[in-house]
Amino acid sequence: MRRIGLARLFAVLALTCPAVAPLAAAPLDLAAVPADAKWVMHLDMDAARASTVMERAMAKAMKMHPHAGGMMDMVAKMSGMDPRTDLKDATAYGPDTDKKNGVLIVRGKANREFLTRMVEKAPDHKTMTHEGHTMHAWTHKRGRHGGTVVGAFYKDDVMVFSRTEEATKAALDVLDGRKPSTPAESPLSGRVRPGSIVVARAAAIDPNTKCPVLRKGDGYRVALGEEEGKVFYRARLDMQSAEAAGEVRDVVKGLTSLASLRWGSEEAVMGLVKTMKMDVEGDTCSIAWDASADDVWSVVDKAMTRCESKQYRGRSSCKSCDKGSCDEGCPMKKKEGESAKKPLGDDEF
């Protein structure tokens, strides 16, 4: 499910008074989610950085693409926050299944003064105040993903974004304790599994979802992460009927069969596939998968290497990226004259 684009909303912010209610560090904090929320998604970057698989994958990616580090440095300078070290977590939620009504809370070390100056230069910028908090509104121009953005610093390291003034005000009210947060009896409540990198919970499904399986569901819970050398995945789908739950089971079996056809000769891959367990009880489907982080990395490592070799197979010594003679296909070097063929945009100078 795609909600507010995190990268698209980083250019933000405001000045604010001292916060009242303290927030938890990186794990999902339901005290920041309103009682009427229908879905919540959480990305824990601290847990991602602590993951063996993620750490090794990042190191390998940086080795294969040395230029990526420079690009990340540039992003850090442009956004006032380095996602590699400064971003702690991001939580998104919404009162309904319309992604335009979603709210995004970002926590991390941010250059507040820099971000405030940057957003003040954004198109259609204006400021508002709410209960001692300063909010900034501006027009984010990004094609069909553009539109109005309203953001505020709740604390120096906590930022709130939404598409409307009302939604941002409501989010600040929940953080301040003026509006109720998610109660214990909510379908979104419950303990978070230690080591979870991604957590997603929903008590309603978007009727316009492109996934035919989810279209017959009422809600779900998903967690993916790594803890004590084990990578885990947990999912529970609450379907509208036992028949719909049976369809989910059939889909999973079909995907397993496809995996066997594609990677049946690769023992490491099939070893991971076979550890998945699925249980259907009434209209509820539960999926559990556990694997050694070393085993997962072994497969990921080979996949990354294979992908790289396929991309540059048969080429030799490219000065632009050291991956091969790829003057015609190097991602770091456009074809000569290609840019000149396009009309200059207003932002090109």
C-alpha positions in Angstrom: 0.0 0.0 0.0 1.5 3.3 -1.0 0.9 6.3 1.2 2.5 9.7 1.5 5.9 9.5 -0.2 8.6 10.0 2.5 11.2 11.3 0.1 8.7 13.6 -1.5 7.8 15.3 1.8 11.3 15.8 3.3 11.5 19.4 2.1 9.7 21.0 5.0 9.1 22.7 8.2 8.4 25.1 10.9 9.2 26.6 14.2 7.5 25.3 17.3 7.2 25.5 21.1 8.6 22.8 23.4 6.8 19.5 23.2 4.6 18.2 26.0 4.3 14.5 25.4 7.5 12.5 25.0 7.7 10.0 22.1 9.3 6.6 22.1 12.6 6.2 20.2 12.4 4.2 17.0 9.8 1.3 17.5 6.2 1.9 16.5 4.6 4.3 19.0 0.9 4.0 18.9 0.6 7.0 21.3 1.3 9.1 18.2 -1.5 7.5 16.2 -5.1 8.8 16.6 -7.9 6.6 17.9 -9.8 6.8 14.6 -6.9 5.7 12.4 -7.8 2.9 10.0 -4.3 2.0 9.0 -0.7 2.6 10.1 2.7 1.8 8.5 6.0 2.2 10.3 9.6 2.1 9.0 12.3 1.7 11.8 15.6 2.8 10.4 17.4 2.0 13.7 16.3 -1.6 13.3 17.3 -1.6 9.7 20.8 -0.4 10.6 21.1 -3.1 13.2 20.1 -5.8 10.7 23.0 -8.0 9.5 21.4 -8.5 6.1 20.7 -4.8 5.6 24.2 -3.8 6.8 25.9 -6.3 4.4 23.6 -5.4 1.5 24.3 -1.7 1.9 28.1 -2.3 2.1 28.0 -4.4 -1.0 25.9 -1.8 -2.9 28.3 0.9 -1.9 31.2 -1.2 -3.2 29.5 -2.0 -6.5 28.4 1.6 -7.0 30.9 4.0 -5.3 29.2 7.0 -6.8 26.1 6.2 -4.7 27.9 7.5 -1.5 28.4 10.9 -3.2 24.8 11.0 -4.3 23.7 10.3 -0.7 26.0 13.1 0.5 24.3 15.4 -1.9 20.8 14.4 -0.7 21.9 15.1 2.9 23.1 18.6 2.0 19.9 19.3 0.1 17.5 18.0 2.7 19.3 18.9 5.9 19.1 15.2 7.0 21.3 12.2 6.1 19.0 9.2 5.9 21.9 6.8 6.4 22.6 8.1 10.0 20.1 10.8 11.0 16.7 9.2 10.2 15.4 7.2 13.1 11.9 6.2 11.9 8.8 7.2 9.9 5.2 6.5 10.8 2.3 7.0 8.4 -1.4 6.6 9.2 -4.8 7.7 7.9 -8.4 8.0 9.0 -9.6 6.2 5.9 -8.2 4.4 2.9 -7.7 7.5 0.8 -3.9 8.1 0.8 -4.4 11.8 0.3 -5.8 12.0 3.9 -2.7 10.4 5.3 -0.3 11.8 7.9 3.5 11.3 8.1 5.6 11.6 11.2 9.3 11.6 10.7 11.8 11.4 13.6 15.5 12.0 13.3 18.3 14.5 13.6 17.4 17.4 11.3 18.8 20.8 10.5 15.7 22.7 11.6 17.0 26.2 10.6 18.1 25.0 7.2 14.8 23.2 6.5 12.8 26.2 7.6 14.7 28.5 5.3 14.2 26.1 2.4 10.5 25.6 2.8 10.0 29.4 3.1 11.2 29.6 -0.5 8.8 27.0 -1.7 5.9 28.0 -4.1 2.8 29.4 -2.4 4.4 29.3 1.0 2.4 30.6 4.1 2.5 30.1 7.8 -0.1 29.3 10.4 -0.2 28.7 14.1 -2.0 26.1 16.2 -1.8 25.7 19.9 1.7 27.2 20.0 3.0 25.3 17.0 4.0 27.0 13.7 2.9 25.2 10.6 4.1 25.8 7.0 2.0 25.2 3.9 3.4 25.2 0.4 2.8 23.7 -3.1 5.0 20.7 -3.8 5.4 20.4 -7.6 6.1 16.8 -8.6 3.8 15.9 -11.5 0.8 13.9 -10.5 2.2 13.4 -7.0 2.4 17.2 -6.4 0.0 19.3 -4.4 -0.3 21.1 -1.1 1.8 20.0 1.8 1.4 21.2 5.4 4.2 20.5 7.8 5.4 21.4 11.3 8.2 20.7 13.7 6.6 19.1 16.7 10.1 18.9 18.3 13.5 19.6 16.9 13.7 15.9 15.9 10.0 15.2 15.2 8.3 16.5 12.0 4.7 16.2 11.0 3.4 16.3 7.4 0.0 16.0 5.7 -1.9 17.3 2.7 -4.2 19.6 4.7 -4.1 22.1 7.5 -6.8 20.2 9.4 -4.9 16.9 9.3 -1.7 18.4 10.6 -3.5 20.2 13.4 -5.2 16.9 14.4 -1.8 15.1 14.4 -0.3 17.8 16.6 -3.3 17.5 19.0 -2.7 13.7 19.3 1.0 14.3 20.0 0.1 16.9 22.6 -2.5 14.7 24.2 -5.5 16.9 23.4 -7.0 14.1 21.2 -7.0 10.4 22.1 -4.5 8.0 20.6 -5.0 4.4 19.6 -6.7 2.5 22.4 -5.8 -1.0 23.6 -8.9 -2.5 22.0 -8.1 -1.1 18.5 -7.4 -3.5 15.7 -4.2 -1.6 15.2 -3.0 -2.1 18.7 -0.7 -4.9 20.1 2.9 -5.4 20.9 5.5 -4.9 18.2 7.9 -7.8 17.6 11.4 -6.9 18.6 13.7 -6.2 15.6 10.8 -5.2 13.3 12.0 -3.0 10.4 8.6 -2.7 8.7 5.2 -2.8 10.5 1.9 -2.4 8.7 -1.6 -2.8 10.2 -5.0 -2.0 8.7 -8.6 -2.2 9.9 -9.9 -1.4 6.4 -8.9 -2.1 2.8 -8.9 0.3 -0.1 -11.7 -0.8 -2.3 -9.7 0.4 -5.3 -6.7 -1.7 -4.5 -5.2 -3.4 -7.5 -4.6 -6.6 -5.5 -7.5 -8.9 -6.1 -6.7 -10.8 -2.9 -6.7 -7.8 -0.6 -9.9 -6.6 -2.3 -11.7 -9.4 -0.4 -10.1 -8.6 2.9 -11.2 -6.6 5.9 -7.8 -5.9 7.4 -4.2 -7.2 7.9 -1.1 -7.1 10.1 2.4 -7.5 8.7 5.9 -7.4 10.3 9.3 -7.9 8.7 12.6 -7.6 10.5 15.6 -9.3 12.1 16.3 -10.3 15.7 19.2 -12.2 17.2 20.5 -13.5 13.9 17.1 -14.5 12.6 15.1 -12.8 9.8 11.3 -13.0 10.2 8.1 -12.3 8.4 4.7 -12.4 10.0 1.4 -11.7 8.3 -2.3 -12.1 9.2 -5.0 -11.4 6.8 -8.6 -11.1 8.0 -10.7 -11.9 5.0 -14.5 -11.4 4.3 -15.2 -15.1 4.2 -13.7 -18.5 4.6 -13.9 -18.9 0.8 -11.8 -15.7 0.4 -9.3 -17.1 2.9 -9.0 -20.3 0.9 -8.2 -18.2 -2.2 -5.3 -16.6 -0.3 -4.0 -20.1 0.5 -4.2 -21.1 -3.1 -2.3 -18.0 -4.2 0.5 -18.7 -1.7 0.7 -22.3 -2.9 0.9 -21.1 -6.5 3.7 -18.7 -5.7 5.6 -21.5 -3.9 5.2 -23.7 -7.0 6.5 -20.9 -9.3 9.5 -20.5 -7.0 10.2 -24.2 -7.3 10.0 -24.0 -11.1 12.3 -21.0 -11.2 14.8 -21.9 -8.5 14.2 -25.5 -7.8 17.9 -26.4 -8.6 19.2 -23.8 -6.1 19.2 -25.4 -2.7 19.8 -22.2 -0.8 16.8 -20.5 -2.3 14.5 -23.4 -1.9 15.7 -23.8 1.7 14.3 -20.4 2.5 11.1 -21.0 0.6 10.4 -24.2 2.5 10.6 -22.6 5.9 7.4 -20.6 5.2 4.3 -21.8 7.1 0.7 -20.9 6.4 -2.4 -21.6 8.4 -6.0 -20.9 7.5 -8.6 -20.9 10.2 -12.1 -19.7 9.2 -11.7 -16.4 7.5 -8.2 -15.7 8.8 -4.9 -16.5 7.1 -1.7 -16.5 9.0 1.8 -16.7 7.5 5.0 -17.2 9.4 8.5 -17.3 8.0 11.9 -17.5 9.8 15.4 -18.0 8.5 19.0 -17.5 9.5 20.3 -14.1 8.7 23.4 -15.7 7.2 21.3 -17.9 5.0 19.2 -15.0 3.8 22.4 -12.9 3.1 23.9 -15.8 1.1 20.9 -15.7 -1.3 20.8 -11.9 -1.4 24.5 -11.7 -2.0 24.3 -14.0 -5.0 21.3 -12.2 -6.3 23.0 -8.8 -6.2 26.1 -10.2 -7.9 24.1 -11.9 -10.5 22.0 -8.8 -11.2 25.2 -6.7 -11.6 26.9 -9.2 -13.9 23.8 -9.4 -16.2 23.6 -5.6 -16.4 27.2 -5.2 -17.5 27.8 -8.6 -19.2 30.1 -8.5 -22.2 31.3 -5.0 -21.6 34.8 -3.9 -20.6 36.4 -0.9 -18.9 34.0 2.0 -18.7 35.7 5.2 -17.4 32.4 6.5 -16.1 31.5 3.7 -13.7 34.2 1.0 -14.0 31.6 -1.6 -14.8 32.3 -2.2 -18.5 32.5 -0.5 -21.8 29.0 1.0 -21.5 29.1 4.2 -23.3 25.8 3.2 -24.7 24.2 2.0 -21.5 26.1 3.3 -18.5 23.7 4.7 -15.9 26.3 7.3 -15.0 26.7 8.6 -18.6 23.9 9.8 -20.9 24.2 9.4 -24.6 26.0 12.4 -26.1 23.5 15.0 -27.3 20.5 13.2 -25.6 19.8 16.2 -23.3 20.1 18.7 -26.0 17.2 17.1 -27.9 14.8 17.9 -25.0 13.4 21.5 -24.5 14.8 23.2 -21.5 12.6 23.3 -18.4 12.0 26.3 -16.2 14.2 24.7 -13.5 17.2 24.1 -15.8 19.8 26.8 -15.6 
